Amino acid sequence: MQPMSISRRRFLATAATAPWLVAYHQLAAAEKGQARIRDVQTMVVQGGRTYLLVKIIADDGTFGIGEAYGTPGFGVREQIMSLKPWLIGKDPLEIDTIYTMLGKGASSLSGTRTDGSAHNFPRAASGIEMALWDLAGKILGVPSSKLLGGRFRNKVRVYDHSAPKNMLDKASCREWAQLVKADPSGFTAHKFGFPHTNAANDKARDASNRVLTTKELIQVRQGFENVREAIGWDHDIMVHCHWEYDLRTAIQIAEAVAPIKPMWLEDALLVDYTDSWKRLCASSTVPICMGENLSRRQGFKDFILNQGCDILNPDLRNSGGFLETKRIADMADVFGLPMCTHNTASQIHTYSNAQWASSIRDYLVTETVTGKGGWMDQLLVLDGPYIQDGFIRVSDRPGLGLTLNQDTVKAHLAQGETWWG
């Protein structure tokens, strides 16, 4: 279509009502004839975890791919496929409408009443939503980041989970530091926790014990100081918890690790908001990070409004996908709170995550379990290195820039899975 075929009035009217899409391209696609969703497919890749892929196909054969939550992802595939009849025939460019109405779609199919929103199916809805962004970018011929409003960066920092075998042993820490600095992926940020034991190699703690002894707190401090001494100040360290501590213990842990200047202390308290999160932030000189288990704006609202954290850490497969999480980031930005992203997904989602992260003004870093040089780094056909100097370069190709490596994917399909049509 030639640009002159779109009138100034039509262009301005579309731009005023479509803040999340590039108005001209949307009109151009409309002039060519609206695409419709023809099919929805899923496929599971098996590694140390399971990785659930979603494929949404338009009537002309153009398709988008996203990754929904795999492990733990009980029932996510079933929810996606239960929504398939409702999705068929929808305009794939109407992403916000589709996402918002997924709950209503499910209720109309089942004959039961819901509140008509995506919160009934957060993980299924997130996977569908991200596949739609890939499809929309391909239909309109632009990267998904452009549809989200444009890029603030062309590469996105990533961190790994590499840790010393024994933080209390300085030689072990030095050995770890040497391996980290020689890693071809060039990671310069690392997240790990500390032994939940009275001695480094004792049996695991009672899971119900939410406090640390004085000896353990001293070991936590000494262990992280050994790590910092070994790795130096050119690398960032994140201190990882798993929602297991009470408020007083969380404050003590923050005090113990403060000398090494960690990038953050993650998930020290129970998942949902209480004023204890606010007290922890007020008491700690270490930034407090949380959010991987929360979904939608409603889940993050109290943390943002009450300053119950310093850094928000959503998982795009949990929080609602790209647009919903961008709205969370916009809300956080008003209060001066930066974003990072939790990510235990495959290379496919990690690469997709970079498209979203590039569109967020105040963004720090994303997690990855990839970048180790094995088959997990070969699920995609890429133009250049995957992770280089600890960063992923954001693709300029349409959509999320994904091209699956069929040989690698087929070789690692979960039992009973077949390559999708």
TORFI-365986 format. One record per residue (C-alpha): residue in three letters; x, y, z. Coordinates in nm, 3 decimals. Layout:
! residues N
<rest:Ala; X:X; Y:Y; Z:Z>
...
! end
This chain:
! residues 421
<rest:Met; X:0.000; Y:0.000; Z:0.000>
<rest:Gln; X:0.125; Y:0.350; Z:-0.078>
<rest:Pro; X:0.139; Y:0.599; Z:0.213>
<rest:Met; X:-0.071; Y:0.856; Z:0.025>
<rest:Ser; X:-0.372; Y:0.621; Z:0.040>
<rest:Ile; X:-0.414; Y:0.700; Z:0.412>
<rest:Ser; X:-0.574; Y:1.033; Z:0.486>
<rest:Arg; X:-0.437; Y:1.263; Z:0.757>
<rest:Arg; X:-0.771; Y:1.247; Z:0.941>
<rest:Arg; X:-0.775; Y:0.867; Z:0.945>
<rest:Phe; X:-0.413; Y:0.851; Z:1.055>
<rest:Leu; X:-0.466; Y:1.091; Z:1.347>
<rest:Ala; X:-0.785; Y:0.915; Z:1.453>
<rest:Thr; X:-0.607; Y:0.580; Z:1.461>
<rest:Ala; X:-0.303; Y:0.721; Z:1.642>
<rest:Ala; X:-0.528; Y:0.866; Z:1.913>
<rest:Thr; X:-0.696; Y:0.534; Z:1.983>
<rest:Ala; X:-0.400; Y:0.294; Z:1.944>
<rest:Pro; X:-0.121; Y:0.406; Z:2.180>
<rest:Trp; X:0.043; Y:0.063; Z:2.190>
<rest:Leu; X:0.067; Y:0.001; Z:1.815>
<rest:Val; X:0.228; Y:0.198; Z:1.541>
<rest:Ala; X:-0.073; Y:0.375; Z:1.394>
<rest:Tyr; X:0.038; Y:0.387; Z:1.036>
<rest:His; X:0.125; Y:0.017; Z:1.021>
<rest:Gln; X:-0.204; Y:-0.077; Z:1.182>
<rest:Leu; X:-0.396; Y:0.118; Z:0.923>
<rest:Ala; X:-0.186; Y:-0.030; Z:0.645>
<rest:Ala; X:-0.265; Y:-0.381; Z:0.767>
<rest:Ala; X:-0.633; Y:-0.294; Z:0.786>
<rest:Glu; X:-0.625; Y:-0.172; Z:0.427>
<rest:Lys; X:-0.478; Y:-0.505; Z:0.319>
<rest:Gly; X:-0.756; Y:-0.694; Z:0.494>
<rest:Gln; X:-0.773; Y:-0.798; Z:0.858>
<rest:Ala; X:-0.596; Y:-1.116; Z:0.957>
<rest:Arg; X:-0.785; Y:-1.372; Z:1.163>
<rest:Ile; X:-0.664; Y:-1.642; Z:1.401>
<rest:Arg; X:-0.698; Y:-1.980; Z:1.233>
<rest:Asp; X:-0.533; Y:-2.217; Z:1.481>
<rest:Val; X:-0.365; Y:-2.244; Z:1.822>
<rest:Gln; X:-0.106; Y:-2.514; Z:1.891>
<rest:Thr; X:0.122; Y:-2.612; Z:2.178>
<rest:Met; X:0.444; Y:-2.812; Z:2.204>
<rest:Val; X:0.658; Y:-2.912; Z:2.504>
<rest:Val; X:1.038; Y:-2.926; Z:2.506>
<rest:Gln; X:1.201; Y:-3.129; Z:2.784>
<rest:Gly; X:1.525; Y:-3.040; Z:2.958>
<rest:Gly; X:1.595; Y:-3.000; Z:3.328>
<rest:Arg; X:1.253; Y:-2.833; Z:3.320>
<rest:Thr; X:0.966; Y:-2.848; Z:3.076>
<rest:Tyr; X:0.923; Y:-2.561; Z:2.831>
<rest:Leu; X:0.573; Y:-2.502; Z:2.693>
<rest:Leu; X:0.559; Y:-2.329; Z:2.353>
<rest:Val; X:0.248; Y:-2.166; Z:2.207>
<rest:Lys; X:0.191; Y:-2.111; Z:1.835>
<rest:Ile; X:-0.089; Y:-1.890; Z:1.703>
<rest:Ile; X:-0.151; Y:-1.913; Z:1.329>
<rest:Ala; X:-0.329; Y:-1.653; Z:1.117>
<rest:Asp; X:-0.549; Y:-1.743; Z:0.821>
<rest:Asp; X:-0.272; Y:-1.663; Z:0.571>
<rest:Gly; X:-0.027; Y:-1.897; Z:0.748>
<rest:Thr; X:0.167; Y:-1.627; Z:0.931>
<rest:Phe; X:0.230; Y:-1.742; Z:1.289>
<rest:Gly; X:0.356; Y:-1.615; Z:1.621>
<rest:Ile; X:0.537; Y:-1.812; Z:1.891>
<rest:Gly; X:0.550; Y:-1.750; Z:2.265>
<rest:Glu; X:0.658; Y:-1.950; Z:2.567>
<rest:Ala; X:0.412; Y:-2.007; Z:2.850>
<rest:Tyr; X:0.509; Y:-2.130; Z:3.196>
<rest:Gly; X:0.644; Y:-2.484; Z:3.189>
<rest:Thr; X:0.780; Y:-2.618; Z:3.517>
<rest:Pro; X:0.579; Y:-2.581; Z:3.735>
<rest:Gly; X:0.297; Y:-2.545; Z:3.487>
<rest:Phe; X:0.021; Y:-2.785; Z:3.584>
<rest:Gly; X:-0.280; Y:-2.737; Z:3.361>
<rest:Val; X:-0.139; Y:-2.446; Z:3.158>
<rest:Arg; X:-0.150; Y:-2.634; Z:2.830>
<rest:Glu; X:-0.505; Y:-2.752; Z:2.903>
<rest:Gln; X:-0.613; Y:-2.395; Z:2.974>
<rest:Ile; X:-0.458; Y:-2.271; Z:2.649>
<rest:Met; X:-0.630; Y:-2.538; Z:2.445>
<rest:Ser; X:-0.961; Y:-2.482; Z:2.623>
<rest:Leu; X:-0.946; Y:-2.121; Z:2.501>
<rest:Lys; X:-0.868; Y:-2.218; Z:2.142>
<rest:Pro; X:-1.233; Y:-2.227; Z:2.020>
<rest:Trp; X:-1.285; Y:-1.875; Z:2.156>
<rest:Leu; X:-0.965; Y:-1.744; Z:1.994>
<rest:Ile; X:-1.040; Y:-1.878; Z:1.648>
<rest:Gly; X:-1.157; Y:-1.597; Z:1.418>
<rest:Lys; X:-1.027; Y:-1.315; Z:1.638>
<rest:Asp; X:-0.817; Y:-1.032; Z:1.494>
<rest:Pro; X:-0.463; Y:-1.103; Z:1.625>
<rest:Leu; X:-0.381; Y:-0.730; Z:1.631>
<rest:Glu; X:-0.643; Y:-0.670; Z:1.902>
<rest:Ile; X:-0.406; Y:-0.802; Z:2.167>
<rest:Asp; X:-0.531; Y:-0.597; Z:2.461>
<rest:Thr; X:-0.894; Y:-0.687; Z:2.394>
<rest:Ile; X:-0.815; Y:-1.055; Z:2.353>
<rest:Tyr; X:-0.607; Y:-1.066; Z:2.672>
<rest:Thr; X:-0.865; Y:-0.878; Z:2.878>
<rest:Met; X:-1.154; Y:-1.092; Z:2.758>
<rest:Leu; X:-0.990; Y:-1.435; Z:2.788>
<rest:Gly; X:-1.175; Y:-1.504; Z:3.112>
<rest:Lys; X:-1.507; Y:-1.412; Z:2.957>
<rest:Gly; X:-1.422; Y:-1.632; Z:2.663>
<rest:Ala; X:-1.367; Y:-1.927; Z:2.891>
<rest:Ser; X:-1.691; Y:-1.866; Z:3.076>
<rest:Ser; X:-1.891; Y:-1.846; Z:2.754>
<rest:Leu; X:-1.747; Y:-2.178; Z:2.643>
<rest:Ser; X:-1.801; Y:-2.355; Z:2.975>
<rest:Gly; X:-2.139; Y:-2.204; Z:3.058>
<rest:Thr; X:-2.008; Y:-2.075; Z:3.391>
<rest:Arg; X:-1.973; Y:-1.715; Z:3.507>
<rest:Thr; X:-1.641; Y:-1.543; Z:3.564>
<rest:Asp; X:-1.548; Y:-1.179; Z:3.615>
<rest:Gly; X:-1.452; Y:-1.161; Z:3.246>
<rest:Ser; X:-1.078; Y:-1.103; Z:3.283>
<rest:Ala; X:-0.753; Y:-1.288; Z:3.229>
<rest:His; X:-0.682; Y:-1.338; Z:3.598>
<rest:Asn; X:-0.850; Y:-1.679; Z:3.594>
<rest:Phe; X:-0.582; Y:-1.807; Z:3.356>
<rest:Pro; X:-0.270; Y:-1.594; Z:3.423>
<rest:Arg; X:-0.010; Y:-1.835; Z:3.287>
<rest:Ala; X:-0.215; Y:-1.946; Z:2.988>
<rest:Ala; X:-0.314; Y:-1.587; Z:2.911>
<rest:Ser; X:0.049; Y:-1.469; Z:2.933>
<rest:Gly; X:0.171; Y:-1.731; Z:2.686>
<rest:Ile; X:-0.108; Y:-1.652; Z:2.440>
<rest:Glu; X:-0.048; Y:-1.278; Z:2.473>
<rest:Met; X:0.324; Y:-1.302; Z:2.397>
<rest:Ala; X:0.263; Y:-1.525; Z:2.093>
<rest:Leu; X:0.022; Y:-1.258; Z:1.968>
<rest:Trp; X:0.295; Y:-0.992; Z:1.991>
<rest:Asp; X:0.519; Y:-1.210; Z:1.776>
<rest:Leu; X:0.238; Y:-1.258; Z:1.526>
<rest:Ala; X:0.146; Y:-0.888; Z:1.524>
<rest:Gly; X:0.506; Y:-0.789; Z:1.458>
<rest:Lys; X:0.525; Y:-1.028; Z:1.166>
<rest:Ile; X:0.194; Y:-0.907; Z:1.020>
<rest:Leu; X:0.305; Y:-0.543; Z:1.046>
<rest:Gly; X:0.668; Y:-0.610; Z:0.951>
<rest:Val; X:0.829; Y:-0.457; Z:1.263>
<rest:Pro; X:0.994; Y:-0.582; Z:1.584>
<rest:Ser; X:0.757; Y:-0.627; Z:1.876>
<rest:Ser; X:0.954; Y:-0.367; Z:2.072>
<rest:Lys; X:0.846; Y:-0.103; Z:1.822>
<rest:Leu; X:0.482; Y:-0.197; Z:1.873>
<rest:Leu; X:0.536; Y:-0.158; Z:2.248>
<rest:Gly; X:0.643; Y:0.202; Z:2.195>
<rest:Gly; X:1.008; Y:0.177; Z:2.091>
<rest:Arg; X:1.343; Y:0.088; Z:2.244>
<rest:Phe; X:1.541; Y:0.247; Z:2.522>
<rest:Arg; X:1.830; Y:0.005; Z:2.462>
<rest:Asn; X:1.957; Y:-0.227; Z:2.189>
<rest:Lys; X:2.098; Y:-0.491; Z:2.421>
<rest:Val; X:1.973; Y:-0.636; Z:2.749>
<rest:Arg; X:2.187; Y:-0.751; Z:3.038>
<rest:Val; X:2.142; Y:-1.106; Z:3.170>
<rest:Tyr; X:2.255; Y:-1.284; Z:3.486>
<rest:Asp; X:2.323; Y:-1.647; Z:3.570>
<rest:His; X:2.307; Y:-1.871; Z:3.879>
<rest:Ser; X:2.673; Y:-1.961; Z:3.897>
<rest:Ala; X:2.796; Y:-1.997; Z:4.258>
<rest:Pro; X:3.096; Y:-2.136; Z:4.448>
<rest:Lys; X:3.074; Y:-2.493; Z:4.570>
<rest:Asn; X:3.152; Y:-2.373; Z:4.922>
<rest:Met; X:3.120; Y:-2.003; Z:5.000>
<rest:Leu; X:3.298; Y:-2.051; Z:5.334>
<rest:Asp; X:3.610; Y:-2.181; Z:5.158>
<rest:Lys; X:3.815; Y:-1.900; Z:5.004>
<rest:Ala; X:3.992; Y:-2.139; Z:4.766>
<rest:Ser; X:3.655; Y:-2.261; Z:4.637>
<rest:Cys; X:3.547; Y:-1.900; Z:4.583>
<rest:Arg; X:3.866; Y:-1.820; Z:4.392>
<rest:Glu; X:3.819; Y:-2.127; Z:4.172>
<rest:Trp; X:3.462; Y:-2.016; Z:4.098>
<rest:Ala; X:3.575; Y:-1.664; Z:4.014>
<rest:Gln; X:3.828; Y:-1.794; Z:3.763>
<rest:Leu; X:3.563; Y:-2.006; Z:3.590>
<rest:Val; X:3.318; Y:-1.715; Z:3.580>
<rest:Lys; X:3.569; Y:-1.478; Z:3.425>
<rest:Ala; X:3.656; Y:-1.735; Z:3.158>
<rest:Asp; X:3.292; Y:-1.805; Z:3.063>
<rest:Pro; X:3.238; Y:-1.738; Z:2.690>
<rest:Ser; X:2.897; Y:-1.577; Z:2.763>
<rest:Gly; X:3.072; Y:-1.313; Z:2.972>
<rest:Phe; X:2.820; Y:-1.292; Z:3.256>
<rest:Thr; X:2.897; Y:-1.014; Z:3.502>
<rest:Ala; X:2.600; Y:-1.067; Z:3.733>
<rest:His; X:2.524; Y:-1.375; Z:3.942>
<rest:Lys; X:2.236; Y:-1.473; Z:4.172>
<rest:Phe; X:2.260; Y:-1.739; Z:4.441>
<rest:Gly; X:2.163; Y:-1.807; Z:4.799>
<rest:Phe; X:2.348; Y:-1.952; Z:5.095>
<rest:Pro; X:2.350; Y:-2.293; Z:5.269>
<rest:His; X:2.051; Y:-2.337; Z:5.501>
<rest:Thr; X:2.266; Y:-2.528; Z:5.745>
<rest:Asn; X:2.470; Y:-2.482; Z:6.060>
<rest:Ala; X:2.774; Y:-2.598; Z:5.861>
<rest:Ala; X:2.826; Y:-2.587; Z:5.489>
<rest:Asn; X:2.776; Y:-2.960; Z:5.424>
<rest:Asp; X:2.530; Y:-3.060; Z:5.697>
<rest:Lys; X:2.185; Y:-3.199; Z:5.622>
<rest:Ala; X:1.918; Y:-2.955; Z:5.503>
<rest:Arg; X:1.738; Y:-2.735; Z:5.752>
<rest:Asp; X:1.384; Y:-2.800; Z:5.864>
<rest:Ala; X:1.177; Y:-2.623; Z:5.598>
<rest:Ser; X:0.948; Y:-2.481; Z:5.866>
<rest:Asn; X:1.234; Y:-2.299; Z:6.040>
<rest:Arg; X:1.207; Y:-1.934; Z:5.939>
<rest:Val; X:1.493; Y:-1.796; Z:6.149>
<rest:Leu; X:1.873; Y:-1.817; Z:6.133>
<rest:Thr; X:2.100; Y:-1.869; Z:6.431>
<rest:Thr; X:2.373; Y:-1.621; Z:6.516>
<rest:Lys; X:2.630; Y:-1.867; Z:6.382>
<rest:Glu; X:2.443; Y:-1.899; Z:6.054>
<rest:Leu; X:2.417; Y:-1.522; Z:6.015>
<rest:Ile; X:2.793; Y:-1.492; Z:6.068>
<rest:Gln; X:2.846; Y:-1.764; Z:5.806>
<rest:Val; X:2.620; Y:-1.582; Z:5.562>
<rest:Arg; X:2.823; Y:-1.265; Z:5.606>
<rest:Gln; X:3.156; Y:-1.446; Z:5.580>
<rest:Gly; X:3.047; Y:-1.650; Z:5.277>
<rest:Phe; X:2.939; Y:-1.349; Z:5.074>
<rest:Glu; X:3.248; Y:-1.153; Z:5.178>
<rest:Asn; X:3.460; Y:-1.444; Z:5.048>
<rest:Val; X:3.271; Y:-1.431; Z:4.720>
<rest:Arg; X:3.316; Y:-1.055; Z:4.684>
<rest:Glu; X:3.688; Y:-1.081; Z:4.762>
<rest:Ala; X:3.727; Y:-1.349; Z:4.493>
<rest:Ile; X:3.522; Y:-1.192; Z:4.215>
<rest:Gly; X:3.603; Y:-0.826; Z:4.275>
<rest:Trp; X:3.379; Y:-0.526; Z:4.214>
<rest:Asp; X:3.338; Y:-0.563; Z:3.838>
<rest:His; X:3.066; Y:-0.823; Z:3.892>
<rest:Asp; X:2.725; Y:-0.783; Z:4.054>
<rest:Ile; X:2.587; Y:-1.030; Z:4.307>
<rest:Met; X:2.221; Y:-1.086; Z:4.391>
<rest:Val; X:2.129; Y:-1.262; Z:4.718>
<rest:His; X:1.857; Y:-1.519; Z:4.659>
<rest:Cys; X:1.596; Y:-1.628; Z:4.913>
<rest:His; X:1.277; Y:-1.829; Z:4.859>
<rest:Trp; X:1.008; Y:-1.653; Z:5.066>
<rest:Glu; X:1.106; Y:-1.852; Z:5.375>
<rest:Tyr; X:1.205; Y:-1.596; Z:5.641>
<rest:Asp; X:1.022; Y:-1.391; Z:5.899>
<rest:Leu; X:1.066; Y:-1.014; Z:5.911>
<rest:Arg; X:1.333; Y:-0.998; Z:6.180>
<rest:Thr; X:1.544; Y:-1.264; Z:6.008>
<rest:Ala; X:1.508; Y:-1.090; Z:5.672>
<rest:Ile; X:1.637; Y:-0.767; Z:5.827>
<rest:Gln; X:1.930; Y:-0.957; Z:5.981>
<rest:Ile; X:2.017; Y:-1.118; Z:5.646>
<rest:Ala; X:2.012; Y:-0.777; Z:5.478>
<rest:Glu; X:2.249; Y:-0.647; Z:5.745>
<rest:Ala; X:2.477; Y:-0.949; Z:5.703>
<rest:Val; X:2.520; Y:-0.907; Z:5.326>
<rest:Ala; X:2.526; Y:-0.527; Z:5.316>
<rest:Pro; X:2.909; Y:-0.497; Z:5.315>
<rest:Ile; X:2.937; Y:-0.665; Z:4.973>
<rest:Lys; X:2.689; Y:-0.418; Z:4.816>
<rest:Pro; X:2.462; Y:-0.674; Z:4.649>
<rest:Met; X:2.246; Y:-0.562; Z:4.360>
<rest:Trp; X:1.948; Y:-0.682; Z:4.562>
<rest:Leu; X:1.807; Y:-0.919; Z:4.826>
<rest:Glu; X:1.533; Y:-1.125; Z:4.663>
<rest:Asp; X:1.211; Y:-1.277; Z:4.802>
<rest:Ala; X:1.306; Y:-1.274; Z:5.169>
<rest:Leu; X:0.944; Y:-1.263; Z:5.296>
<rest:Leu; X:0.623; Y:-1.444; Z:5.208>
<rest:Val; X:0.493; Y:-1.374; Z:4.857>
<rest:Asp; X:0.192; Y:-1.147; Z:4.911>
<rest:Tyr; X:0.203; Y:-0.788; Z:5.031>
<rest:Thr; X:0.193; Y:-0.700; Z:5.399>
<rest:Asp; X:0.335; Y:-0.398; Z:5.578>
<rest:Ser; X:0.631; Y:-0.621; Z:5.674>
<rest:Trp; X:0.764; Y:-0.566; Z:5.322>
<rest:Lys; X:0.750; Y:-0.192; Z:5.381>
<rest:Arg; X:0.931; Y:-0.231; Z:5.714>
<rest:Leu; X:1.200; Y:-0.445; Z:5.550>
<rest:Cys; X:1.262; Y:-0.180; Z:5.284>
<rest:Ala; X:1.280; Y:0.095; Z:5.543>
<rest:Ser; X:1.527; Y:-0.106; Z:5.754>
<rest:Ser; X:1.758; Y:-0.230; Z:5.478>
<rest:Thr; X:2.042; Y:-0.055; Z:5.300>
<rest:Val; X:2.032; Y:-0.342; Z:5.046>
<rest:Pro; X:1.770; Y:-0.300; Z:4.769>
<rest:Ile; X:1.473; Y:-0.535; Z:4.817>
<rest:Cys; X:1.352; Y:-0.724; Z:4.510>
<rest:Met; X:1.037; Y:-0.932; Z:4.464>
<rest:Gly; X:0.756; Y:-1.024; Z:4.223>
<rest:Glu; X:0.813; Y:-1.348; Z:4.031>
<rest:Asn; X:0.493; Y:-1.510; Z:4.163>
<rest:Leu; X:0.263; Y:-1.211; Z:4.124>
<rest:Ser; X:0.024; Y:-1.156; Z:3.835>
<rest:Arg; X:-0.135; Y:-0.852; Z:3.675>
<rest:Arg; X:-0.135; Y:-0.493; Z:3.802>
<rest:Gln; X:-0.353; Y:-0.595; Z:4.093>
<rest:Gly; X:-0.081; Y:-0.824; Z:4.229>
<rest:Phe; X:0.185; Y:-0.552; Z:4.220>
<rest:Lys; X:-0.028; Y:-0.253; Z:4.317>
<rest:Asp; X:0.024; Y:-0.259; Z:4.694>
<rest:Phe; X:0.400; Y:-0.312; Z:4.665>
<rest:Ile; X:0.424; Y:-0.007; Z:4.439>
<rest:Leu; X:0.186; Y:0.226; Z:4.624>
<rest:Asn; X:0.324; Y:0.137; Z:4.969>
<rest:Gln; X:0.691; Y:0.126; Z:4.866>
<rest:Gly; X:0.706; Y:-0.238; Z:4.972>
<rest:Cys; X:1.004; Y:-0.310; Z:4.749>
<rest:Asp; X:1.288; Y:-0.130; Z:4.573>
<rest:Ile; X:1.296; Y:-0.338; Z:4.252>
<rest:Leu; X:1.008; Y:-0.522; Z:4.082>
<rest:Asn; X:1.088; Y:-0.866; Z:3.941>
<rest:Pro; X:0.790; Y:-1.002; Z:3.742>
<rest:Asp; X:0.802; Y:-1.313; Z:3.528>
<rest:Leu; X:0.638; Y:-1.228; Z:3.195>
<rest:Arg; X:0.491; Y:-1.580; Z:3.187>
<rest:Asn; X:0.316; Y:-1.510; Z:3.520>
<rest:Ser; X:0.242; Y:-1.139; Z:3.522>
<rest:Gly; X:0.028; Y:-1.116; Z:3.209>
<rest:Gly; X:0.269; Y:-1.100; Z:2.918>
<rest:Phe; X:0.409; Y:-0.791; Z:2.750>
<rest:Leu; X:0.142; Y:-0.521; Z:2.765>
<rest:Glu; X:0.014; Y:-0.594; Z:3.115>
<rest:Thr; X:0.368; Y:-0.599; Z:3.254>
<rest:Lys; X:0.454; Y:-0.281; Z:3.067>
<rest:Arg; X:0.164; Y:-0.119; Z:3.249>
<rest:Ile; X:0.309; Y:-0.247; Z:3.576>
<rest:Ala; X:0.644; Y:-0.093; Z:3.478>
<rest:Asp; X:0.474; Y:0.237; Z:3.395>
<rest:Met; X:0.304; Y:0.239; Z:3.735>
<rest:Ala; X:0.635; Y:0.158; Z:3.906>
<rest:Asp; X:0.814; Y:0.432; Z:3.713>
<rest:Val; X:0.587; Y:0.694; Z:3.868>
<rest:Phe; X:0.729; Y:0.590; Z:4.207>
<rest:Gly; X:1.089; Y:0.560; Z:4.087>
<rest:Leu; X:1.101; Y:0.180; Z:4.104>
<rest:Pro; X:1.308; Y:-0.002; Z:3.840>
<rest:Met; X:1.227; Y:-0.336; Z:3.675>
<rest:Cys; X:1.409; Y:-0.661; Z:3.623>
<rest:Thr; X:1.262; Y:-0.996; Z:3.514>
<rest:His; X:1.254; Y:-1.342; Z:3.665>
<rest:Asn; X:1.310; Y:-1.600; Z:3.394>
<rest:Thr; X:1.364; Y:-1.975; Z:3.429>
<rest:Ala; X:1.242; Y:-2.035; Z:3.073>
<rest:Ser; X:1.422; Y:-2.160; Z:2.763>
<rest:Gln; X:1.631; Y:-1.966; Z:2.514>
<rest:Ile; X:1.308; Y:-1.892; Z:2.326>
<rest:His; X:1.154; Y:-1.688; Z:2.606>
<rest:Thr; X:1.486; Y:-1.539; Z:2.712>
<rest:Tyr; X:1.536; Y:-1.400; Z:2.362>
<rest:Ser; X:1.174; Y:-1.280; Z:2.357>
<rest:Asn; X:1.217; Y:-1.121; Z:2.698>
<rest:Ala; X:1.484; Y:-0.896; Z:2.549>
<rest:Gln; X:1.227; Y:-0.741; Z:2.312>
<rest:Trp; X:1.008; Y:-0.646; Z:2.607>
<rest:Ala; X:1.296; Y:-0.531; Z:2.827>
<rest:Ser; X:1.424; Y:-0.301; Z:2.555>
<rest:Ser; X:1.095; Y:-0.108; Z:2.568>
<rest:Ile; X:1.116; Y:-0.037; Z:2.945>
<rest:Arg; X:1.287; Y:0.289; Z:3.039>
<rest:Asp; X:1.408; Y:0.192; Z:3.387>
<rest:Tyr; X:1.523; Y:-0.167; Z:3.338>
<rest:Leu; X:1.814; Y:-0.350; Z:3.504>
<rest:Val; X:1.871; Y:-0.712; Z:3.405>
<rest:Thr; X:1.698; Y:-1.042; Z:3.326>
<rest:Glu; X:1.760; Y:-1.386; Z:3.470>
<rest:Thr; X:1.848; Y:-1.687; Z:3.255>
<rest:Val; X:1.916; Y:-2.057; Z:3.301>
<rest:Thr; X:2.066; Y:-2.064; Z:2.950>
<rest:Gly; X:2.399; Y:-1.934; Z:2.820>
<rest:Lys; X:2.590; Y:-2.247; Z:2.921>
<rest:Gly; X:2.684; Y:-2.352; Z:2.569>
<rest:Gly; X:2.472; Y:-2.670; Z:2.547>
<rest:Trp; X:2.168; Y:-2.760; Z:2.339>
<rest:Met; X:1.957; Y:-2.512; Z:2.535>
<rest:Asp; X:2.149; Y:-2.238; Z:2.353>
<rest:Gln; X:2.066; Y:-2.392; Z:2.015>
<rest:Leu; X:1.686; Y:-2.384; Z:2.017>
<rest:Leu; X:1.697; Y:-2.074; Z:1.795>
<rest:Val; X:1.872; Y:-1.999; Z:1.469>
<rest:Leu; X:2.049; Y:-1.668; Z:1.537>
<rest:Asp; X:2.241; Y:-1.424; Z:1.321>
<rest:Gly; X:2.520; Y:-1.384; Z:1.575>
<rest:Pro; X:2.626; Y:-1.482; Z:1.928>
<rest:Tyr; X:2.345; Y:-1.555; Z:2.175>
<rest:Ile; X:2.488; Y:-1.398; Z:2.493>
<rest:Gln; X:2.801; Y:-1.187; Z:2.454>
<rest:Asp; X:2.975; Y:-0.994; Z:2.733>
<rest:Gly; X:2.672; Y:-1.070; Z:2.951>
<rest:Phe; X:2.418; Y:-0.913; Z:2.713>
<rest:Ile; X:2.160; Y:-1.024; Z:2.455>
<rest:Arg; X:2.135; Y:-0.802; Z:2.149>
<rest:Val; X:1.772; Y:-0.718; Z:2.070>
<rest:Ser; X:1.663; Y:-0.856; Z:1.734>
<rest:Asp; X:1.561; Y:-0.619; Z:1.453>
<rest:Arg; X:1.360; Y:-0.889; Z:1.277>
<rest:Pro; X:0.979; Y:-0.872; Z:1.273>
<rest:Gly; X:0.796; Y:-0.986; Z:1.584>
<rest:Leu; X:1.015; Y:-1.142; Z:1.851>
<rest:Gly; X:1.281; Y:-1.239; Z:1.598>
<rest:Leu; X:1.235; Y:-1.612; Z:1.659>
<rest:Thr; X:1.339; Y:-1.884; Z:1.418>
<rest:Leu; X:1.324; Y:-2.226; Z:1.579>
<rest:Asn; X:1.603; Y:-2.474; Z:1.513>
<rest:Gln; X:1.383; Y:-2.768; Z:1.416>
<rest:Asp; X:1.657; Y:-3.031; Z:1.458>
<rest:Thr; X:1.736; Y:-2.922; Z:1.814>
<rest:Val; X:1.372; Y:-2.882; Z:1.915>
<rest:Lys; X:1.271; Y:-3.219; Z:1.770>
<rest:Ala; X:1.561; Y:-3.390; Z:1.946>
<rest:His; X:1.441; Y:-3.259; Z:2.282>
<rest:Leu; X:1.065; Y:-3.289; Z:2.262>
<rest:Ala; X:0.900; Y:-3.419; Z:2.577>
<rest:Gln; X:0.776; Y:-3.778; Z:2.568>
<rest:Gly; X:0.471; Y:-3.814; Z:2.344>
<rest:Glu; X:0.521; Y:-3.475; Z:2.176>
<rest:Thr; X:0.541; Y:-3.420; Z:1.801>
<rest:Trp; X:0.658; Y:-3.122; Z:1.596>
<rest:Trp; X:0.363; Y:-2.893; Z:1.534>
<rest:Gly; X:0.214; Y:-2.856; Z:1.188>
! end
